[in-house]
Amino acid sequence: MSLSIFQYKKLNKKRLLGYGFILKNKTYSMAVPVMKGEFELHIEIISPNIVKTKMLERDTHEPYTLHLTSEAGTFVGQVREEYERVLGDICEKCFEYDVFKTQQSRKLIEHIYEKYKGELEFLWEKSPDAAIVRRKDNKKWYIVFMVIKKDRLGIDSQEPIEVIDIRVKTENMPELLEQGNIYPGYHMNKKHWITIILDGSVSLVEIYKLLDKSYELALK
């Protein structure tokens, strides 16, 4: 584990303060004793997700950095384990995922929660920029949110974009693809899924209609 765990997340101010952080000059600070008080881990967090740490020996106040290296040994391993445990706990309890930022993404996520009580699930540690939403009854996916590069859809560009994959009936696929702003499902079965870029090229009204159908298809 490293500070990269905070990359796709944003801090929750209320949770940080409730956890024990103190806010001063736009920085949230906290000192956590580790290794039974032998060390003190100083943590500073700046919105939205900048995290800085410093491990100090409690008696000498000298910095300790071996836990940040590949240094082997039982003691170093224990310090490293404690360091990762503290950061992991803070990340889990005081941060929220903040991957999908376009207006359409945010409205769609809100709509899904209000209508279906669906919530994003980030299933893949190596793909923190991908999330699914599934039905509550049978646990089948009906939408996938992703950040990919345009060239993955055959567009000549390396620009990152936010997209969704949703289910459609196979017989409706040709008509949808003829629109030119809807693509065969990226990373999914192209007979049953389509990809839509969340840049306004397809209206939210149309996406909501397609989403309803995808939700129904996930029941079968």
N, C-alpha and C positions, 0 to 999 in steps of 0.2 A: 504494500500500500504506500502511496505517496500523496502529496498535496493535490495531485491531479484528480483525486476523488471529488473535489469541489468544483471541477471545471464546468460541468453542465448544471450547476445548481446555484441558487441564490439564498442568501440568509433570510431568516425570519426573525425580525427584530424582537418581537414579544417572546419568542422561544429562547433566544440568546439571553435576554435579560432574566427570564425565568430559570435558565440553566445556571446562572451565576455570573455572567459576564457583566462588566461595568462599561458604560459608554462615556467616552471623553474625547473631545476633538474629532468626532465622526469615526472613532475607532473603538471597537469592542475588545476589551482586554480581560484576561483571566490567568491565574497561576494555579496549576494543578500539581499536587505532590504525587510523585511516582516512586516505585521501588521502596515502599514503606517509608517515604519521606527522605530517602537518600538524595533524590533529585527533585527539582521543581521545573515543570514544563510551563513556560510562558507562551501564551497564545494571543495573537492579535488578529482581528478580523475587520476588514474594510469592505463595505458594500460594493458590489453584490456578492463577490466570492473570493476576495483576496485573503489568503490565510498565511500568516507568518508564525514561525515557532522558534523558540530558543530553549534548549535544555541546559539547566545550570546545576552544578553540584551545590547542594544546600549549605554545606559548611564553608566552602571557599568562594562560592558564587562564580566559579570558573565555568566557562561553557564546555559542554560535553557534546561531541559530534560523531562518535563512532557508530551510533545507531543509524546514522544517515549514510553510512558506507557499506561495503560488502564484507566488512570485517567479521570474521567468524569467532566463535567462542560462546560459552554458556552465558556468561554475564551480559555480554553485548546483545546476545539474542533475547535475553529477558527484558533489557531496556527497550530494545526495538519493539518487542511484543507489547509492552506497556504503552509506548508511544503510539503505536498503531491502534491499540484499543481505545485510547482517549480520543484520537482524531475520528475514528470510526463512529464512536458514540455521539460526538458533537455533530458530525455530518448527518447522522440518522435523525437526531432529535431536534436539530436547530436549522436545517437547510431543507429546501424544496427543489424539485426538478424544475429547471427553467431552460428547456431546450427549444421549444417551439414558440417563436416570437412574432410571426406575422399576425396581422389583424384577423385574417381568416382562420388561422390555427387557433387563436385564443377564443374566438366566438364559437368555433366548432367544438372545441373541448368543453366549453361552458354549456352548449346546447346538448351535448351527449350526456353530461351529468344531470341536467335538468329533466331531460325526457326519459332517459334509460337508466339513470343512476350509475352510468358507466364511468370508470376512472382509468387513467393511463397506468399501464403496467410496463415497467422497464425490465425485460426478462434477460437481457444479454449484457453481461459485464463488459465484454469487448465491443459492444455497440451501444454506448450510452445515448446515442442520438436516434434511437429507434424505440418505439413503444406500441403496444397493442391495447385494444379494448375488446372485451369479450362479453357475451351474454351472461347474465347471472344464473340462468337455469341450466344450460348445458355446457357452459364454459367455452363455447366456440367463438373464435374471433370474428368480428364483423368490420373492423377497421384497423389499419396499421398507419401510424405516423412515422415519418422518417425525414432525416436531412441527408440528401445525396447531392452529387454533382450532376449538372445538366447533361453531361455526356453519357450518363448511364441511361438516359432516355433517347439517345441518338441525336442530341442537340450539341452543336460544336461549341462547347464552352465548359470550363472547369468551375464555373460559378456554383457555389452551394445553394440549394433550394430546399424548401420544405414541401413535402408531398404527402398524400395519403393513398393507400391502397384500399379499395372496397370491393365487395362481391357484386357480381351482376349475373343475370341469366345469359347463358351462352348465346342464345338466339338474338339477344339485344346487343351483343358485342360489336358487330360490324357497323351498325348505325351510330353507336357512341364514338367509335374510333374515327368515323368520317368527319366528325366535328373539327378535328385537327388540334384540339387543346386537351384531348384525353388520350392516354397511352395504354398499351398493354401492361398488365400488372408487373411492376418491377419486383423481382425476387419472389414472385408468387406464381401460381398456376395461371398462365395467360389465357386459358380457356374460361376462367371463372372470375378473374380479378382485373380491375383497371387501376391506373394511376392518374391522379389529378394533382397538378401543381397548385399550391395554395398562394397564388399571386393575383387573384381576381379575374383570371382569364375564364374561369367557370364561376358563375355566381353562387353565393351561399344558398339561395333558394333552390337552385338545381342540385347542389351538393346535398342539401337536406333531404330532397326527394330520393336521390340515389342511396343515401345513408339508410333511409327507412326500408328500402328494398333489400339492402345488404343485411340489415338486422333480421328481416324476415327469412332471407335465404340461409342465414346461419342457424336457423331453427331446424332445417331439414338435415 
